[in-house]
Amino acid sequence: MGFTGVMYEGSFHVERKEAFIFELRRRLSAIFLACVCFSRRMSLTRMKQNRDFAAIASD
């Protein structure tokens, strides 16, 4: 009886740990994607500004 209780406790702990790792990876990938999108948008904005600046300079 006590042995199965220990086994159940151990497997439950492992499942909780896996769920925690899965959640952590999901959040990290979401943050990473947000950073990538943000940096892309910033570089696109910078390119657009440079193009506008070049157009002004050529005038």
HUPEBEL-V160120 format. One line per field, one symbol per residue. ss: DSSP state (~ for helix, > for strand, _ for the rest). phi: phi as a letter, one per 20 degrees, with the letter a starting at -180 (. if undefined). psi: psi as a letter, one per 20 degrees, with the letter a starting at -180 (. if undefined). Layout:
ss: ???
phi: ???
psi: ???
This chain:
ss: _~~~~~~~~~~~~~~~~~~~~~~~~~~~~~~~~~~~~~~~~~~~~~~~~~~~~~~~~~_
phi: .fffffffgffffffffffffffffffffffffffffffffffffffffffffffffff
psi: ghghgggggghgggghgghggggghggghggggggggghggghgggggggggghgghh.
